[in-house]
Amino acid sequence: MDTPFSTLIRTASHEQHTEAETSTFMSDLLGGRLGVDAYTRYTEQLWFVYRALEDGAEALKADPVAGPFIQPELFRTAALAQDLAHLRGPRWRDGLAPLPATAAYAARVAECARDWPAGYVAHHYTRYLGDLSGGQIIRDKAERTWGFSRKGDGVRFYVFEEIANPAAFKRGYRELLDRVNADDLEKQRIIDECKRAFDFNGAVFRELGSEFPLSA
């Protein structure tokens, strides 16, 4: 492949990425047309996905394909726990349940972590690079719409305190992608799994949209 892999994976998944970003639910959420309960429900879904990502991370540290991507400064579950405690109260785990689409998404992430490290990289890329980019738009909107303290409880998921220069970090991450220990066939499979990851995201947004429809 003459084109850098980081470019191939970004361009190949552009359509699914756009569909997920412009979903009705996300458009309504970012447009301030939904209440904090919808934001809370969305944050709950993130908990299940990131727990699957990060529960599988330790065993992959020495893996030749996924290992270089296991960087603790990216981990989000501790921040999500703080946000959910703020949003749902100290017993935030009580009654916490994934939507069917979220359960399927988390199960696929866990499956890749267990059985296919290159597939895990696809999900890792889709989530964490998105958090460092578009996630900052969500943080800003949430702070202004629901009055969260700047980079405080309720939006800590979007705050990467251990990454001083997100732009430089993302450049380094793309360089890792370009050097990923995979042949061209496996790279294509990673791209396909990346598309699948965005489809999982889209399914979660559709179910959230059904749960939080705007009144006519």
Secondary structure, DSSP 8 states (H G I E B T S, - for coil): --S-HHHHHHHHTHHHHHHHHT-HHHHHHHTT-S-HHHHHHHHHHHHHHHHHHHHTTGGGTT-TTTGGG--GGG--HHHHHHHHHHHH-TTTTTT----HHHHHHHHHHHHHHHH-HHHHHHHHHHHHHHHHTTHHHHHHHHHHHH---TTSTTSGGG--TT-S-HHHHHHHHHHHHHT-S--HHHHHHHHHHHHHHHHHHHHHHHHHHHHS----
